């Protein structure tokens, strides 16, 4: 009923840049927020950043000053501009959407399948 599709991952050298995008589609009534999480090898999933439909953002200290999250509410799309990438940023990046479907007023979380970001030294 709701699908999130990510794109933009890849392999870059340290100091390089990537831009991830994620589009939500399906039986969506409204989106409260979208964001990005990541899971590095041997670690649990962690927050990268979120943004509400109103534009309020929340981000991890580890990416402060390097990553920028933005969104296009009309397209139900969230972006993650990643600059100055570090090898430690290597992870699978997952898109998240907190939304209400056309069938329920309850907020629910939906997840994409993930996109690999690899940063070489």
MDTraj code that builds the backbone (N, CA, C; nanometers):
import mdtraj as md
import numpy as np

residues = "UNK UNK UNK UNK UNK UNK UNK UNK UNK UNK UNK UNK UNK UNK UNK UNK UNK UNK UNK UNK UNK UNK UNK UNK UNK UNK UNK UNK UNK UNK UNK UNK UNK UNK UNK UNK UNK UNK UNK UNK UNK UNK UNK UNK UNK UNK UNK UNK UNK UNK UNK UNK UNK UNK UNK UNK UNK UNK UNK UNK UNK UNK UNK UNK UNK UNK UNK UNK UNK UNK UNK UNK UNK UNK UNK UNK UNK UNK UNK UNK UNK UNK UNK UNK UNK UNK UNK UNK UNK UNK UNK UNK UNK UNK UNK UNK UNK UNK UNK UNK UNK UNK UNK UNK UNK UNK UNK UNK UNK UNK UNK UNK UNK UNK UNK UNK UNK UNK UNK UNK UNK".split()
xyz = np.array([
    [0.0820, -0.1212, 0.0000],
    [0.0000, 0.0000, 0.0000],
    [0.0851, 0.1257, 0.0000],
    [0.1960, 0.1248, 0.0726],
    [0.2894, 0.2362, 0.0758],
    [0.4276, 0.1833, 0.0429],
    [0.4941, 0.2500, -0.0483],
    [0.6281, 0.2103, -0.0886],
    [0.7225, 0.3289, -0.0837],
    [0.8440, 0.3030, -0.0385],
    [0.9496, 0.4021, -0.0383],
    [1.0635, 0.3484, -0.1236],
    [1.1067, 0.4269, -0.2201],
    [1.2121, 0.3864, -0.3111],
    [1.3273, 0.4850, -0.3028],
    [1.4454, 0.4334, -0.2680],
    [1.5644, 0.5156, -0.2558],
    [1.6510, 0.5042, -0.3808],
    [1.7303, 0.6063, -0.4039],
    [1.8273, 0.6034, -0.5116],
    [1.9411, 0.6986, -0.4786],
    [2.0514, 0.6840, -0.5500],
    [2.1621, 0.7764, -0.5363],
    [2.2841, 0.7229, -0.4644],
    [2.2762, 0.6027, -0.4108],
    [2.3915, 0.5457, -0.3442],
    [2.5001, 0.5090, -0.4426],
    [2.6173, 0.4793, -0.3889],
    [2.7288, 0.4430, -0.4737],
    [2.8586, 0.4384, -0.3977],
    [2.9671, 0.4323, -0.4722],
    [3.1018, 0.4268, -0.4162],
    [3.1747, 0.5555, -0.4494],
    [3.2266, 0.6214, -0.3470],
    [3.3021, 0.7446, -0.3653],
    [3.4252, 0.7422, -0.2765],
    [3.5211, 0.8267, -0.3099],
    [3.6395, 0.8420, -0.2262],
    [3.6119, 0.9384, -0.1120],
    [3.6914, 0.9260, -0.0074],
    [3.6783, 1.0170, 0.1051],
    [3.6853, 1.1613, 0.0578],
    [3.5958, 1.2420, 0.1104],
    [3.5871, 1.3809, 0.0698],
    [3.4883, 1.4056, -0.0419],
    [3.4379, 1.3002, -0.1011],
    [3.3443, 1.3128, -0.2108],
    [3.2033, 1.3409, -0.1641],
    [3.1129, 1.3477, -0.2615],
    [2.9740, 1.3822, -0.2342],
    [2.8791, 1.2863, -0.3035],
    [2.7638, 1.2702, -0.2436],
    [2.6536, 1.1954, -0.3016],
    [2.5237, 1.2628, -0.2613],
    [2.4216, 1.2444, -0.3435],
    [2.2886, 1.2907, -0.3070],
    [2.1911, 1.1751, -0.3172],
    [2.1300, 1.1427, -0.2060],
    [2.0303, 1.0382, -0.2004],
    [1.8912, 1.0984, -0.2152],
    [1.8032, 1.0234, -0.2754],
    [1.6648, 1.0651, -0.2844],
    [1.5747, 0.9486, -0.2487],
    [1.4573, 0.9807, -0.2003],
    [1.3598, 0.8799, -0.1618],
    [1.2208, 0.9338, -0.1902],
    [1.1431, 0.8557, -0.2605],
    [1.0075, 0.8945, -0.2945],
    [0.9077, 0.7958, -0.2355],
    [0.8092, 0.8485, -0.1670],
    [0.7024, 0.7676, -0.1101],
    [0.5813, 0.7697, -0.2015],
    [0.5181, 0.6561, -0.2158],
    [0.3993, 0.6472, -0.2996],
    [0.3034, 0.5443, -0.2424],
    [0.1803, 0.5491, -0.2885],
    [0.0796, 0.4555, -0.2433],
    [-0.0381, 0.5254, -0.1780],
    [-0.0997, 0.4567, -0.0841],
    [-0.2220, 0.5056, -0.0201],
    [-0.1894, 0.6031, 0.0925],
    [-0.1355, 0.7161, 0.0560],
    [-0.0900, 0.8160, 0.1523],
    [-0.1919, 0.9273, 0.1643],
    [-0.2300, 0.9549, 0.2876],
    [-0.3148, 1.0701, 0.3142],
    [-0.2311, 1.1938, 0.3414],
    [-0.1338, 1.1793, 0.4290],
    [-0.0450, 1.2899, 0.4613],
    [0.0833, 1.2356, 0.5218],
    [0.1915, 1.3070, 0.5003],
    [0.3209, 1.2697, 0.5544],
    [0.3598, 1.3687, 0.6632],
    [0.3848, 1.3167, 0.7799],
    [0.4274, 1.3999, 0.8916],
    [0.5757, 1.4344, 0.8816],
    [0.6561, 1.3349, 0.8467],
    [0.7994, 1.3563, 0.8376],
    [0.8615, 1.2471, 0.7528],
    [0.9753, 1.2782, 0.6957],
    [1.0568, 1.1801, 0.6269],
    [1.2003, 1.1967, 0.6740],
    [1.2774, 1.0912, 0.6584],
    [1.4141, 1.1014, 0.7040],
    [1.5015, 0.9878, 0.6568],
    [1.6241, 0.9924, 0.7047],
    [1.7244, 0.8945, 0.6679],
    [1.7875, 0.8338, 0.7917],
    [1.8039, 0.7040, 0.7876],
    [1.8744, 0.6284, 0.8890],
    [1.9790, 0.5436, 0.8188],
    [2.0764, 0.4969, 0.8933],
    [2.1784, 0.4135, 0.8316],
    [2.2221, 0.3028, 0.9262],
    [2.2726, 0.1960, 0.8666],
    [2.3268, 0.0859, 0.9431],
    [2.4633, 0.0496, 0.8867],
    [2.5655, 0.0720, 0.9663],
    [2.7009, 0.0357, 0.9295],
    [2.7274, -0.1080, 0.9718],
    [2.8249, -0.1729, 0.9095],
    [2.8569, -0.3104, 0.9471],
    [2.8868, -0.3241, 1.0956],
    [2.8210, -0.4192, 1.1592],
    [2.8432, -0.4443, 1.3001],
    [2.7773, -0.3473, 1.3950],
    [2.6975, -0.2562, 1.3431],
    [2.6325, -0.1574, 1.4270],
    [2.4816, -0.1588, 1.4073],
    [2.4129, -0.1008, 1.5034],
    [2.2686, -0.0870, 1.4924],
    [2.2328, 0.0315, 1.4031],
    [2.1106, 0.0316, 1.3584],
    [2.0612, 0.1426, 1.2785],
    [2.0634, 0.2708, 1.3606],
    [2.1066, 0.3789, 1.2995],
    [2.1127, 0.5060, 1.3679],
    [2.0507, 0.6161, 1.2838],
    [2.0062, 0.7178, 1.3519],
    [1.9474, 0.8329, 1.2859],
    [2.0543, 0.9117, 1.2116],
    [2.0224, 0.9531, 1.0901],
    [2.1044, 1.0481, 1.0165],
    [2.0385, 1.1854, 1.0205],
    [1.9137, 1.1921, 0.9793],
    [1.8405, 1.3168, 0.9843],
    [1.6959, 1.2985, 0.9455],
    [1.6111, 1.3857, 0.9951],
    [1.4699, 1.3852, 0.9605],
    [1.4256, 1.5267, 0.9283],
    [1.3152, 1.5354, 0.8569],
    [1.2572, 1.6649, 0.8241],
    [1.1060, 1.6504, 0.8193],
    [1.0361, 1.7421, 0.8828],
    [0.8910, 1.7406, 0.8806],
    [0.8410, 1.8082, 0.7543],
    [0.7133, 1.7902, 0.7275],
    [0.6537, 1.8565, 0.6125],
    [0.6577, 2.0079, 0.6278],
    [0.6667, 2.0558, 0.7516],
    [0.6785, 2.1973, 0.7772],
    [0.8198, 2.2505, 0.7666],
    [0.9171, 2.1608, 0.7511],
    [1.0547, 2.2032, 0.7301],
    [1.1457, 2.1951, 0.8504],
    [1.0969, 2.1497, 0.9638],
    [1.1817, 2.1349, 1.0814],
    [1.2722, 2.0144, 1.0654],
    [1.3989, 2.0304, 1.1006],
    [1.4963, 1.9243, 1.0814],
    [1.5568, 1.8783, 1.2129],
    [1.6047, 1.7561, 1.2111],
    [1.6748, 1.6966, 1.3227],
    [1.7857, 1.6106, 1.2651],
    [1.9066, 1.6261, 1.3156],
    [2.0182, 1.5522, 1.2595],
    [2.1157, 1.5039, 1.3634],
    [2.1945, 1.4055, 1.3238],
    [2.2948, 1.3490, 1.4114],
    [2.4181, 1.4382, 1.4161],
    [2.4816, 1.4435, 1.5327],
    [2.6027, 1.5237, 1.5479],
    [2.7155, 1.4761, 1.4562],
    [2.7179, 1.3475, 1.4270],
    [2.8254, 1.2919, 1.3471],
    [2.8265, 1.3416, 1.2029],
    [2.7139, 1.3948, 1.1574],
    [2.7068, 1.4440, 1.0196],
    [2.6844, 1.5938, 1.0136],
    [2.6874, 1.6588, 1.1273],
    [2.6648, 1.8029, 1.1343],
    [2.7652, 1.8773, 1.0468],
    [2.7133, 1.9677, 0.9648],
    [2.7978, 2.0465, 0.8780],
    [2.8364, 1.9791, 0.7489],
    [2.8027, 1.8518, 0.7335],
    [2.8377, 1.7780, 0.6126],
    [2.7164, 1.7318, 0.5335],
    [2.6121, 1.6935, 0.6044],
    [2.4916, 1.6427, 0.5389],
    [2.3795, 1.7449, 0.5507],
    [2.2985, 1.7539, 0.4475],
    [2.1834, 1.8419, 0.4477],
    [2.0611, 1.7654, 0.3999],
    [1.9550, 1.7722, 0.4779],
    [1.8317, 1.7055, 0.4403],
    [1.7321, 1.8092, 0.3896],
    [1.6587, 1.7728, 0.2871],
    [1.5575, 1.8605, 0.2306],
    [1.4431, 1.7758, 0.1773],
    [1.3361, 1.8427, 0.1389],
    [1.2213, 1.7657, 0.0914],
    [1.1416, 1.8436, -0.0119],
    [1.0640, 1.7704, -0.0889],
    [0.9680, 1.8253, -0.1831],
    [0.8348, 1.7624, -0.1467],
    [0.7515, 1.8375, -0.0796],
    [0.6252, 1.7835, -0.0307],
    [0.5302, 1.7432, -0.1430],
    [0.5368, 1.8154, -0.2534],
    [0.4487, 1.7839, -0.3651],
    [0.4833, 1.6477, -0.4231],
    [0.6118, 1.6177, -0.4290],
    [0.6580, 1.4917, -0.4849],
    [0.6700, 1.3808, -0.3813],
    [0.6419, 1.4114, -0.2552],
    [0.6610, 1.3150, -0.1465],
    [0.8028, 1.2590, -0.1477],
    [0.8975, 1.3473, -0.1640],
    [1.0365, 1.3077, -0.1795],
    [1.1249, 1.3778, -0.0764],
    [1.2175, 1.3027, -0.0220],
    [1.3170, 1.3567, 0.0688],
    [1.4547, 1.3338, 0.0086],
    [1.5440, 1.4293, 0.0297],
    [1.6791, 1.4224, -0.0232],
    [1.7802, 1.4283, 0.0909],
    [1.8940, 1.3697, 0.0668],
    [2.0061, 1.3805, 0.1587],
    [2.1303, 1.4144, 0.0781],
    [2.1746, 1.5390, 0.0899],
    [2.2977, 1.5817, 0.0259],
    [2.4123, 1.5538, 0.1210],
    [2.5051, 1.4709, 0.0779],
    [2.6167, 1.4288, 0.1612],
    [2.7458, 1.4819, 0.1018],
    [2.8117, 1.5700, 0.1745],
    [2.9392, 1.6264, 0.1337],
    [3.0469, 1.5883, 0.2339],
    [3.1699, 1.5935, 0.1897],
    [3.2807, 1.5614, 0.2784],
    [3.2681, 1.4244, 0.3412],
    [3.2382, 1.3261, 0.2601],
    [3.2135, 1.1914, 0.3111],
    [3.3375, 1.1300, 0.3740],
    [3.3153, 1.0574, 0.4816],
    [3.4197, 0.9854, 0.5528],
    [3.4013, 0.8357, 0.5335],
    [3.5083, 0.7579, 0.5441],
    [3.4918, 0.6121, 0.5410],
    [3.3930, 0.5624, 0.6457],
    [3.3846, 0.6308, 0.7584],
    [3.2911, 0.5933, 0.8635],
    [3.1455, 0.6111, 0.8226],
    [3.1212, 0.6833, 0.7139],
    [2.9855, 0.7005, 0.6638],
    [2.9384, 0.5806, 0.5840],
    [3.0280, 0.4880, 0.5566],
    [2.9914, 0.3686, 0.4825],
    [2.8823, 0.2925, 0.5562],
    [2.7717, 0.2700, 0.4883],
    [2.6571, 0.2055, 0.5501],
    [2.5490, 0.1854, 0.4457],
    [2.4498, 0.1092, 0.4837],
    [2.3267, 0.1045, 0.4067],
    [2.2360, 0.2135, 0.4616],
    [2.1906, 0.2999, 0.3740],
    [2.1069, 0.4124, 0.4134],
    [1.9617, 0.3799, 0.3831],
    [1.8782, 0.3976, 0.4839],
    [1.7368, 0.3641, 0.4736],
    [1.6507, 0.4891, 0.4827],
    [1.5558, 0.4981, 0.3935],
    [1.4587, 0.6055, 0.3962],
    [1.3431, 0.5687, 0.4882],
    [1.2948, 0.6663, 0.5614],
    [1.1817, 0.6478, 0.6519],
    [1.0757, 0.7532, 0.6251],
    [0.9511, 0.7129, 0.6355],
    [0.8408, 0.8069, 0.6282],
    [0.7435, 0.7795, 0.7412],
    [0.7077, 0.8829, 0.8127],
    [0.6043, 0.8736, 0.9153],
    [0.4810, 0.9407, 0.8580],
    [0.3754, 0.8627, 0.8389],
    [0.2632, 0.9121, 0.7623],
    [0.1312, 0.8529, 0.8077],
    [0.0264, 0.9116, 0.7553],
    [-0.1083, 0.8597, 0.7714],
    [-0.1563, 0.8096, 0.6366],
    [-0.2113, 0.6919, 0.6355],
    [-0.2648, 0.6371, 0.5127],
    [-0.4060, 0.6878, 0.4903],
    [-0.4594, 0.6556, 0.3742],
    [-0.5972, 0.6920, 0.3449],
    [-0.6957, 0.6093, 0.4261],
    [-0.6473, 0.5046, 0.4896],
    [-0.7341, 0.4150, 0.5649],
    [-0.7296, 0.4358, 0.7156],
    [-0.6289, 0.5043, 0.7646],
    [-0.6113, 0.5178, 0.9088],
    [-0.5552, 0.6540, 0.9458],
    [-0.6070, 0.7137, 1.0538],
    [-0.5515, 0.8412, 1.0998],
    [-0.4273, 0.8251, 1.1865],
    [-0.3898, 0.7024, 1.2157],
    [-0.2741, 0.6778, 1.3010],
    [-0.1446, 0.6956, 1.2243],
    [-0.0473, 0.7571, 1.2888],
    [0.0847, 0.7698, 1.2302],
    [0.1567, 0.6359, 1.2322],
    [0.2134, 0.5991, 1.1188],
    [0.2872, 0.4743, 1.1078],
    [0.4167, 0.4979, 1.0314],
    [0.5169, 0.4188, 1.0636],
    [0.6468, 0.4291, 0.9985],
    [0.6591, 0.3288, 0.8853],
    [0.7115, 0.3755, 0.7730],
    [0.7392, 0.2913, 0.6585],
    [0.8838, 0.3086, 0.6192],
    [0.9420, 0.2022, 0.5651],
    [1.0845, 0.1991, 0.5371],
    [1.1135, 0.1543, 0.3950],
    [1.2156, 0.2142, 0.3366],
    [1.2663, 0.1666, 0.2103],
    [1.3576, 0.0473, 0.2298],
    [1.4000, -0.0115, 0.1206],
    [1.4852, -0.1296, 0.1277],
    [1.6323, -0.0966, 0.1486],
    [1.6680, 0.0279, 0.1340],
    [1.8039, 0.0704, 0.1595],
    [1.8860, 0.0872, 0.0335],
    [1.9830, 0.1767, 0.0411],
    [2.0776, 0.1977, -0.0674],
    [2.2186, 0.2037, -0.0095],
    [2.3107, 0.1348, -0.0730],
    [2.4467, 0.1229, -0.0210],
    [2.5284, 0.2467, -0.0525],
    [2.5934, 0.2986, 0.0495],
    [2.6913, 0.4061, 0.0343],
    [2.8249, 0.3536, 0.0842],
    [2.9238, 0.3564, -0.0024],
    [3.0573, 0.3096, 0.0334],
    [3.1575, 0.4214, 0.0086],
    [3.2344, 0.4536, 0.1108],
    [3.3338, 0.5600, 0.1029],
    [3.4710, 0.4981, 0.1243],
    [3.5567, 0.5084, 0.0255],
    [3.6902, 0.4515, 0.0328],
    [3.7897, 0.5538, 0.0854],
    [3.8971, 0.5027, 0.1461],
    [4.0002, 0.5896, 0.2029],
    [4.0893, 0.6488, 0.0948],
])
top = md.Topology()
chain = top.add_chain()
for i, resn in enumerate(residues, 1):
    res = top.add_residue(resn, chain, resSeq=i)
    for name in ("N", "CA", "C"):
        top.add_atom(name, md.element.get_by_symbol(name[0]), res)
traj = md.Trajectory(xyz[None], top)
